[in-house]
Amino acid sequence: MKRTTLLLLILVFSICSLTKSQQLNLMPWPSELKVGEGQFVINKNLRIGVDGNPDKRFHPNLVRFIQQLSKRTTIPFDRDSVLTSSSTASMMIKINRSGIVKLGEDESYILKVETGKITLSSETELGAMHGLQTLLQMLDRNKDFFYFPCLEIIDKPRFAWRGLMIDACRHFIPLEVIKHNIDAMAAVKMNVFHWHLSEDQGFRVESKVFPKLHQLGSNGEYYTQIQIKEVIAYANERGIRVMPEFDIPGHATAWMVGYPELASAAGTYKVEKFFGVFDPTIDPTNKETYKFFEKFFKEMAQLFPEEYMHIGGDENNGVQWDKNTKIQEFMKKNGIKSNHELQAYFNGNLLKILQKNGKIMIGWDEIFQPTLPKTIVIHSWRGRESMEESARKGYQSVLSNGYYIDLFHNCSEHYLNDPLPADSKLNTEEKSRILGGEATMWAELVTGESVDSRIWPRTAAIAERLWSPATVKDVDDMYRRLDAVNLLLEETGIQHIKNREAMMRRLCNGYYIEPLRVLADAVEPLEGYDRHGSQRYTTEFPLSRVADVALSDAPDFVRFRLCFNDYLKTKNRDSYSKMMEYLDKWSNNQQEFYALASNNVALKEALPLSDNLAELANVTRKLMIQFNSGIKNSAAETNAIRIQIEKLNKPVAEMELPLFKFTLDLVGKLRNGEKEE
């Protein structure tokens, strides 16, 4: 009897702990978390002490923590009085040693929150900085006070390389946008900012050695060396490495505008306005090419202290090489049998230059060639098989396949994309060569105005995949927490919410945007490269249409689906009612949007989409009533409904309705099992 009672008590405690932890909006989710009882109440008497030997970067991070805590709680903390000696501290931070912002540095921390004391311990200040971000995410309130819930966290990253790449070439991304994205990265414990700085559409770095690179190859949009140093220092203070990418030998048109002698074909070059794979390619057989890169990479190595230098290396179509008789003779003379081998020859020469400047070469899948030493790193855009092949052959790699956030895929796809999935056949040593991953923000369809809304909040879910244990993969819980973290991210300065609102006001030509908001929150841009298929975009497109304010995860549809999943599990009447409210909102919005858009040329293209949403919402509402009542449809009825809704699945103005797949699945659930006609 006693044993049964004890087991029941343990079960009740486990359920209560699980319920409490599920209420936390932490992202990334910690390695280990134990929920306690009670709260640490935050008031003006908060005192913070620091013990140990942190790097000087820790102090400004601690000051920002106090400032954010003050804004959130509305308590006017005086940082001079908050920072105190350890003997009087109610929050004690213990740091063993100064950290270095480099691959593999210790980023772990232990956080213990008790009713009267907070203790944050770490090996380096990098771990303590992560712990401060966790605390900010934990902050909660009730009608009487603000508080941190009592708990104990033991946390460390699963992967050492957790990056975000921003392409600043296809569309130039202003300096302030780069900086506030670095702040957002720090908030979710990412540690590599990969800066894509050369492309067919622009060369974006000031070069004092070869000034025509930025003077002629950038259309006047580039970062000065002073700005580059400013970003590097800004990122370093937040524990983030800045890795530059100079993409060669392909994707190199902008190089040749000022220095056409680098090209594999004679001619006059201009900065490319269109997107895609183009012919201009660096000549790998010209000795002068390497003299140029000797000087260039020496300059860039001195500008960028990061030990890794990305050379791109992707999508060289080889057209100029095939047509150049001199290059073909060189290949024949030197026993080079293919363009891939010729690129390996080029990379081998670049490697010597980079090594001379103390850099480690990293490049996209195409640089993989057994003739290159195993010190290089493969950045995989092709996928898991390519990455695992590299690991088996002794090469380290970073995964970006599956993290292409420019392709408008749902966040769940990125979240479940694991660099080392459970079914990996790699052995322990080979697994250690998988360094981590990077979200990649290619810039064909973003500007400085819209890029934040394309990166965030989805990149927070990728950050969790790269930090948290592999077992943390509940998609519904991820979306629940992501919705909350989305608001916290706004505090870092990213303008994903603010700019989207401004874009909608501009489209509506006024303050009243609610009908557009309802539509935009229920639709999604076409996935993959389908938007490119509808028209050929250029760098001159303003990217300010309705499709440019639609999000990859339609916020209202995500909430609708979460309500449905909860209803399936619990038969919760509140969840059912919320679903019906969404369906009514989408249906009723049709007339409101028509009144707003019918005489507005900027909105007119979305009218058919609004009509389709309303009709689909009406169909789904009837099906949900049936589902709730347990009424099935005959095969004929099922076919008729499918025919009715199939026509609503056509893309409109480069957008689609995620509700369609849900409704189609619901139709299947309501089929009575008869053979369909």
SULCOR-V61844 format. One record per helix or strand of 2 or more residues. SS is the DSSP state (hx for helix, st for strand). FROM is the first residue (numbers start at 1). TO is the last residue. Records with the same first field share a line. If there is no record, write none. Layout:
SS->FROM-TO  FROM-TO
//
This chain:
hx->2-23  57-73  79-82  86-88  125-138  175-187  212-217  225-237  253-258  260-262  287-303  319-323  325-333  339-356  365-367  384-392  405-407  411-415  428-431  451-455  458-467  475-490  498-508  514-520  530-534  546-548  555-570  573-597  604-629  635-649  659-669
st->32-42  48-52  83-84  91-97  109-113  118-124  140-141  146-155  161-167  192-196  198-199  202-203  241-245  308-310  360-364  377-380  396-399  434-441  524-525  655-656
//
